[in-house]
Amino acid sequence: MWMLITFWVITLVMIVVTIKYKKPVFLLVPFGLLFGMLLVQIAMVPMPFWDTVEFIFNLR
């Protein structure tokens, strides 16, 4: 739960920074964090990493 709260706080901060400095490159930070959260959540599954990734992409 703390990861989700941290993600939203950082996202809100980056939106404010983007508006203040008028540089949209700051909006890439939340996407990087989202990708990092995805990797952490996949790593928490009690299967080998690559098997977990294959399972996720084989879902229909």
N, C-alpha and C positions, 0 to 999 in steps of 0.2 A: 504494500500500500504506500509505503514511503517513497518508492521509486516513482509511482504515478503522481503523487503530490509534488515531488521535486521536478518532474517533467513539466507539469502545468505551470509551476512557478517560473521556471526558466523560460518557458515559452512566452508567458506574459511579459517577462522582463525583456526578452528579445524583441517582442512586438513594440514595446515602448521605446527601446533603443533604436529600432528601425525607423520609427516615426520621428524621433528626435534628430537623428543624424542623417535621415533620408538616404540610407544605403541598404538596399534590399538584400545584400549579401548576408546580413545578420540573421535572416530568416532561414538560412541553411543550417544553423545550429540546432533548432528543434528537430529537423529531419535526421541529422546525425545522431541525436539523442534517441530518437525513435528507433533507428536502426540498431543502436547499441542496446536498447531495452529488448528488442526482438532477439538479439543474440544471447542475452542473459537469460531470457525466458526459455529459449531453446536449450540452453546449457543446463537448466534446472530439471529437464525431463530425464528420468532415470534410464535412458537408452543411450547407446553411442550417438555422438553428435550427428554424423553423416546419416545414420539410419533415421534419426528424427527428422532431419531436413527432407529426406526422400519421402518419408511418411506424410509430411505436411504437403508436399507438392503432388502426391498421389491421391489426395482426398478429392472426391468428386461431389 
